[in-house]
């Protein structure tokens, strides 16, 4: 991955964190009740992912030993999530924001694939945009399906997970 647009496309479509990697499903089920809430959480995560990639770049420049990689990723993710929650004014509990699997998973994937510097930030921006897009699409579909005659057993989270699975299958076509 040397081209910036390829890296952005990869983070946005072909390696979508929620639909294809399975990271951040908690946010998908919890924060998509309204479009405004999905926008707020998605934009918070977009900023946190870019800030986390920048923080990871700085940590890697400090030459921290490889066996401390997970702990450094955890610290960077916690700081980035905390910072953006405070900047946007998002009211979530400490455990929800600081231990978000999508942010931590992104930073661990960047470390695993040795994507650093500018390309890491571009990949994080693509992953954050993909995260935001999925939350907005699911929130919109949830609002539209509130008026539809859906069986009681499928209302709420089951329908969200079925919809996410179908969207994930659609995105699998972009990997070819």
C-alpha positions in Angstrom: 0.0 0.0 0.0 2.0 2.9 -1.2 -0.6 5.2 -2.8 -2.5 7.4 -0.3 -5.9 6.9 -2.1 -5.4 3.1 -2.0 -4.8 3.3 1.8 -7.8 5.5 2.2 -10.0 3.2 0.2 -8.7 0.2 2.1 -9.6 1.7 5.4 -13.0 2.9 4.2 -14.3 0.0 2.2 -12.2 -3.2 1.9 -11.2 -3.4 5.5 -14.1 -1.7 7.2 -13.7 -2.0 11.0 -17.3 -2.7 11.9 -18.7 -4.7 9.0 -15.6 -6.7 7.9 -13.3 -6.8 10.9 -16.0 -7.1 13.5 -14.7 -4.3 15.7 -16.9 -1.7 17.2 -20.1 -3.7 17.0 -21.0 -2.5 20.5 -21.2 1.1 19.2 -23.3 -0.2 16.3 -25.9 -1.7 18.6 -25.8 1.0 21.2 -25.3 4.4 19.5 -27.5 4.1 16.4 -30.9 4.9 18.0 -30.8 8.4 16.4 -28.9 9.9 13.5 -27.6 12.8 15.7 -26.2 10.4 18.2 -24.6 8.3 15.5 -23.0 11.4 14.0 -21.6 12.5 17.4 -20.2 9.1 18.2 -18.8 8.6 14.7 -17.2 12.0 14.5 -15.7 11.4 17.9 -14.2 8.1 16.7 -12.9 9.7 13.5 -11.0 12.3 15.5 -9.8 9.7 18.0 -8.6 7.4 15.2 -6.6 10.1 13.5 -5.2 11.3 16.9 -4.4 7.7 17.9 -2.5 7.2 14.6 -0.5 10.4 15.3 0.2 9.2 18.9 1.3 5.8 17.7 3.6 7.5 15.2 5.1 9.5 18.1 5.4 6.4 20.3 7.2 4.5 17.5 9.6 7.4 17.1 10.5 7.0 20.8 11.7 3.5 20.0 9.7 1.8 22.7 10.5 -2.0 22.9 8.3 -4.3 20.8 7.1 -6.2 23.8 5.5 -3.0 25.2 3.5 -2.6 21.9 0.1 -3.6 23.3 0.5 -1.4 26.4 1.6 1.6 24.3 -1.4 1.0 21.9 -3.7 0.8 24.9 -2.4 4.0 26.4 -2.6 5.9 23.1 -6.1 4.7 22.5 -7.2 5.7 26.0 -5.8 9.1 25.6 -7.2 9.7 22.1 -10.7 8.5 23.1 -10.6 10.6 26.3 -9.5 13.7 24.4 -12.1 13.6 21.7 -14.9 12.7 24.2 -14.0 15.9 26.1 -13.7 18.0 22.9 -17.1 17.0 21.5 -18.8 16.7 24.8 -19.9 13.1 24.5 -21.4 11.7 27.6 -20.3 8.1 27.8 -18.8 6.1 30.6 -15.1 5.7 31.0 -15.1 2.1 30.2 -17.2 2.6 27.0 -14.9 5.2 25.6 -11.5 4.1 26.7 -11.7 0.5 25.8 -13.4 0.8 22.4 -12.4 -2.2 20.3 -12.4 -0.4 17.0 -9.9 2.2 18.1 -7.6 -0.3 19.8 -8.0 -2.7 17.0 -7.0 0.0 14.5 -3.9 0.8 16.4 -2.9 -2.8 16.7 -3.5 -3.4 13.0 -1.3 -0.4 12.2 1.4 -1.8 14.5 1.1 -5.3 13.0 1.2 -4.1 9.4 4.0 -1.6 10.1 2.0 1.3 8.7 3.4 4.5 10.3 3.7 8.1 9.6 1.5 9.8 7.1 0.1 6.6 5.7 -1.0 5.5 9.1 -2.9 8.7 9.5 -4.5 8.4 6.1 -5.5 4.8 6.9 -6.9 6.0 10.3 -8.9 8.7 8.5 -10.3 6.1 6.0 -11.2 3.7 8.9 -12.8 6.6 10.8 -14.8 7.7 7.8 -15.9 4.0 7.3 -16.9 3.8 11.0 -18.9 7.1 10.7 -20.6 6.0 7.5 -21.7 2.6 8.9 -23.1 4.3 12.0 -25.0 6.8 10.0 -26.4 4.2 7.5 -27.5 1.9 10.3 -29.1 4.8 12.3 -31.0 6.0 9.1 -32.2 2.4 8.5 -33.2 2.0 12.1 -35.3 5.2 11.9 -37.0 4.1 8.7 -37.7 0.6 10.0 -39.5 2.0 13.1 -42.5 2.6 10.9 -42.3 -0.7 9.1 -44.3 -3.8 10.3 -41.3 -5.7 11.7 -42.0 -8.8 13.9 -41.4 -8.2 17.6 -38.6 -10.7 17.8 -36.6 -8.8 15.2 -37.1 -5.2 16.5 -34.0 -3.4 17.8 -30.6 -5.1 18.0 -31.4 -8.3 16.0 -32.5 -6.3 13.0 -29.4 -4.1 13.3 -27.1 -7.1 13.3 -28.9 -8.7 10.3 -28.6 -5.4 8.4 -24.9 -5.1 9.4 -24.3 -8.6 8.1 -26.0 -7.9 4.8 -23.9 -4.6 4.4 -20.8 -6.6 5.3 -21.5 -9.1 2.5 -21.9 -6.1 0.1 -18.5 -4.8 1.1 -16.9 -8.2 0.5 -17.4 -7.6 -3.2 -14.9 -4.7 -3.0 -12.1 -7.0 -1.9 -11.9 -8.8 -5.2 
